[in-house]
Structure formats: structure tokens, C-alpha cells
Amino acid sequence: MLTLLLVLVGLGIILETISLRRDPSKVRLEYDISIRNTEPGAPFEVQVVITNESRVPISHLVVNEIYPSSAQLPVQMTYRERYDGAYVRKFCRIGSRSRKKLILEICIKKRGVHVFRGDSIEFGDFLGFREITKWVSPLREIVVYPEKLDCRRLTDALGSFFGDIAARRFLIRDPILTTGLREYTGREPMKEIHWLQSAHRGEIMVREYDYTRQISACVILSVDGISHGSEETLDICCAAARTICETLAETGASVSFFTNASLKRSYDEEIWRCEVTQSGTGGLLEGLGRVMCHSRSTLEELLEYVNHESDFDAAFIVIISSDENKHGETVNRLRMNTGREVLLVNVEELEEAV
């Protein structure tokens, strides 16, 4: 019995001596998340891979990470709230010359850009008398899209607005959409006769219209007037923009999105533009996920830019969240100067209806 005890003590001393020589550079950490963009509330994985390149196993290893405060962590996980997020400690052991993978499935419901950061690795000697800390700093971010807004008031407003545009195009035939001329058959109304061309050709000619042209719309989000800290209002603005763009794209309309907002960790343009199609909304959703309260131009400058860059017959949908009397005048000037259809969406009214 005594012999066995002496053997164990000797073995412990040998392992302790070896562990004291452990090289921290032999322990590496790789940090990643399974996706870069996600819908609110959709689960994704945070993955930590630890590699022990030394011959000595590590019986007690701690990985320290900082998760965004908005992350919904498992109930059984312990963490500490800090100014920069939730401080999470993961415990494990790892053999010699081996790798260990730690995977945690979480979700985030709040729109925005959320950052995950590896903080440090802690491991000690064999007997636990000495602790070694290796600082690491891998950063990973994920963009959470805005939710699609379920608001009857907005749905009704869009239906009425584009119903009026369709009626104007099909019933009040717009000469801008004329594709050519054809011979008079005797069934066309007198107002469709093109008298100048009829006189030139020596026969009665009538106008022919393009009824297949896509409805074109510019969806404009202005954050001019939204105060810093009004995150809930900004989230509804982005949700309204997503809902409008996707609803229009699903009907086959040609949709362009514009905003004067700064986009977090992305883009330097004063005005950000994105084309939206039924099968291609990823760029729009990521942009809306990055939108911040800071405005890079005024509403008037934004509308002037959109007017210059848009199709000649595009309708305007302007999303604001501020004093409607102040910005309503700017929007009305756009309507009068262009003669186009303009729908003003005040998010303050939508907040009451959501």
C-alpha cells in the first residue's frame, strides 16, 4: 500500500513538473459562428475549437467569451452581465495532441449588428496550484434582419395606393406609355386618334399603349429626425421598409430602396441604394439590419437624389418617423414638382396600430 502511494506521489510530481513547463502557444483557439445573417429568433451555432498541440493533457481548461446582451442563452448556462455584454465561461478538459469542439446553439430576436468575442483561455498546472491565462481576441458578427410588420393599416394603405396607380394606367391611358401607332379599325374612341400622324400618312392612325409595363416604385426610408436611443422606433421603420419592399416585389413591381441612414460597419455613401426583386432580398435585409439612427443627409437631399436616379414613372413611398407637418411639406413639394404618385408612411401612426 505504501509502495503504491509512493508511486502515485512520484507520478504526480512528474506530471506537475511537466505541466509547469507548458507552453501557452501550444494551446490555440478558433472561434466562429455558423451564419452571418439571420431572421430574428432563428437559431444558430457559436463554435469554439480548442487545439492542444503539446504532449501534456489539460485536465481543467476554461474558455471565456463575451456574447451580446441581446443573445438568448440556454437557461442552464451561467453568465455575468458586463458593460460590453454577457460574460460566459465554458469548462472542459482536453487530451494531449488533440482538438475539442464546443458548440452552443442560441438565437437573437433584436434587429441589428451583434458582435461575439473570444476573451481568454485559462488553464493550470496538473495539481491546480498555478494558473495560466492566454488572451485571445477573435471577433465575429451577425446581422439580424428586421421582422416583417403585421399591420392592417399599412397593408390597406399599400393596396389602395397601388390600386389607384393601376387604375390610372389602365383606365386613364397615359400617353407616356404609348408604344406606337396602328391603323384605325372603326372601334377605337375618337380620343385615341393621333391627328398629326393621320394627316402625315393620309390615313387615320390611333395610339397603341403598353399595358405590360411593370409598376415601378421607390421606397425611401428617412431617419432624419429620429433621435439617438430611439431603437424601438428605428426597428419599426426598418420593419415597415422590409414589409413594403417585399410586398411590392411579390406583385412583380420593380422596386428600388433608398435611405439616408448610416449603416453600421458598412458603406460610406451618403445615400444607400438597393434594388429589390422577388428572389433577391438579401442585400436589402442586411442593409436594414445595419441601419442606425445617424442621418447622412436631410430628407430634402434624399428626395432630390431619388428623383434624379429613379425611373420617369416611378411612384414614391416615403417612410418617416418625426413631425409630419415639417416633413410633409417636403414630401408635398416632391409630389407637385414631379406629378408622380407619393405615399407618405408615418411610423408613429403604425406604432399605435401594431
ChimeraX attribute file (.defattr): number of C-alpha atoms within 10 A of each C-alpha:
attribute: neighborCount
match mode: 1-to-1
recipient: residues
	/A:1	6
	/A:2	7
	/A:3	8
	/A:4	9
	/A:5	10
	/A:6	11
	/A:7	12
	/A:8	12
	/A:9	12
	/A:10	12
	/A:11	12
	/A:12	14
	/A:13	14
	/A:14	12
	/A:15	16
	/A:16	17
	/A:17	14
	/A:18	14
	/A:19	20
	/A:20	16
	/A:21	10
	/A:22	19
	/A:23	11
	/A:24	16
	/A:25	10
	/A:26	12
	/A:27	18
	/A:28	15
	/A:29	20
	/A:30	13
	/A:31	19
	/A:32	19
	/A:33	17
	/A:34	13
	/A:35	13
	/A:36	14
	/A:37	17
	/A:38	21
	/A:39	19
	/A:40	18
	/A:41	17
	/A:42	11
	/A:43	15
	/A:44	18
	/A:45	15
	/A:46	18
	/A:47	16
	/A:48	20
	/A:49	14
	/A:50	21
	/A:51	19
	/A:52	21
	/A:53	18
	/A:54	17
	/A:55	14
	/A:56	17
	/A:57	18
	/A:58	20
	/A:59	16
	/A:60	15
	/A:61	18
	/A:62	17
	/A:63	22
	/A:64	19
	/A:65	23
	/A:66	22
	/A:67	23
	/A:68	19
	/A:69	17
	/A:70	15
	/A:71	17
	/A:72	15
	/A:73	18
	/A:74	11
	/A:75	6
	/A:76	6
	/A:77	9
	/A:78	12
	/A:79	16
	/A:80	10
	/A:81	13
	/A:82	12
	/A:83	7
	/A:84	11
	/A:85	19
	/A:86	20
	/A:87	20
	/A:88	19
	/A:89	18
	/A:90	15
	/A:91	13
	/A:92	15
	/A:93	12
	/A:94	18
	/A:95	16
	/A:96	13
	/A:97	14
	/A:98	13
	/A:99	15
	/A:100	15
	/A:101	13
	/A:102	15
	/A:103	14
	/A:104	12
	/A:105	14
	/A:106	15
	/A:107	20
	/A:108	23
	/A:109	18
	/A:110	21
	/A:111	27
	/A:112	25
	/A:113	21
	/A:114	19
	/A:115	16
	/A:116	22
	/A:117	20
	/A:118	23
	/A:119	18
	/A:120	18
	/A:121	22
	/A:122	17
	/A:123	23
	/A:124	20
	/A:125	20
	/A:126	22
	/A:127	14
	/A:128	12
	/A:129	9
	/A:130	11
	/A:131	12
	/A:132	15
	/A:133	13
	/A:134	15
	/A:135	11
	/A:136	18
	/A:137	13
	/A:138	14
	/A:139	13
	/A:140	15
	/A:141	16
	/A:142	20
	/A:143	25
	/A:144	26
	/A:145	28
	/A:146	29
	/A:147	21
	/A:148	17
	/A:149	19
	/A:150	13
	/A:151	15
	/A:152	12
	/A:153	12
	/A:154	21
	/A:155	15
	/A:156	10
	/A:157	14
	/A:158	18
	/A:159	12
	/A:160	12
	/A:161	16
	/A:162	17
	/A:163	11
	/A:164	12
	/A:165	16
	/A:166	14
	/A:167	11
	/A:168	12
	/A:169	18
	/A:170	12
	/A:171	9
	/A:172	10
	/A:173	15
	/A:174	12
	/A:175	13
	/A:176	11
	/A:177	15
	/A:178	13
	/A:179	11
	/A:180	11
	/A:181	16
	/A:182	12
	/A:183	13
	/A:184	18
	/A:185	9
	/A:186	8
	/A:187	6
	/A:188	11
	/A:189	9
	/A:190	11
	/A:191	9
	/A:192	15
	/A:193	19
	/A:194	16
	/A:195	15
	/A:196	11
	/A:197	15
	/A:198	16
	/A:199	11
	/A:200	10
	/A:201	10
	/A:202	9
	/A:203	12
	/A:204	18
	/A:205	22
	/A:206	22
	/A:207	18
	/A:208	16
	/A:209	18
	/A:210	16
	/A:211	13
	/A:212	7
	/A:213	11
	/A:214	13
	/A:215	18
	/A:216	19
	/A:217	24
	/A:218	23
	/A:219	24
	/A:220	24
	/A:221	24
	/A:222	25
	/A:223	26
	/A:224	22
	/A:225	16
	/A:226	19
	/A:227	15
	/A:228	10
	/A:229	10
	/A:230	11
	/A:231	16
	/A:232	11
	/A:233	19
	/A:234	24
	/A:235	22
	/A:236	22
	/A:237	28
	/A:238	27
	/A:239	22
	/A:240	25
	/A:241	28
	/A:242	22
	/A:243	20
	/A:244	20
	/A:245	25
	/A:246	22
	/A:247	16
	/A:248	22
	/A:249	21
	/A:250	12
	/A:251	11
	/A:252	14
	/A:253	19
	/A:254	21
	/A:255	23
	/A:256	24
	/A:257	20
	/A:258	22
	/A:259	30
	/A:260	27
	/A:261	25
	/A:262	23
	/A:263	24
	/A:264	18
	/A:265	9
	/A:266	10
	/A:267	12
	/A:268	11
	/A:269	12
	/A:270	16
	/A:271	18
	/A:272	17
	/A:273	19
	/A:274	16
	/A:275	15
	/A:276	22
	/A:277	19
	/A:278	16
	/A:279	9
	/A:280	12
	/A:281	16
	/A:282	13
	/A:283	13
	/A:284	23
	/A:285	25
	/A:286	21
	/A:287	24
	/A:288	28
	/A:289	28
	/A:290	24
	/A:291	26
	/A:292	23
	/A:293	23
	/A:294	17
	/A:295	21
	/A:296	21
	/A:297	17
	/A:298	16
	/A:299	23
	/A:300	17
	/A:301	14
	/A:302	21
	/A:303	22
	/A:304	12
	/A:305	13
	/A:306	21
	/A:307	17
	/A:308	9
	/A:309	12
	/A:310	15
	/A:311	14
	/A:312	12
	/A:313	15
	/A:314	19
	/A:315	23
	/A:316	24
	/A:317	23
	/A:318	22
	/A:319	22
	/A:320	24
	/A:321	24
	/A:322	19
	/A:323	12
	/A:324	15
	/A:325	8
	/A:326	9
	/A:327	17
	/A:328	16
	/A:329	12
	/A:330	14
	/A:331	21
	/A:332	14
	/A:333	13
	/A:334	19
	/A:335	16
	/A:336	11
	/A:337	10
	/A:338	13
	/A:339	11
	/A:340	15
	/A:341	18
	/A:342	20
	/A:343	19
	/A:344	17
	/A:345	22
	/A:346	19
	/A:347	21
	/A:348	16
	/A:349	12
	/A:350	19
	/A:351	14
	/A:352	8
	/A:353	12
	/A:354	12
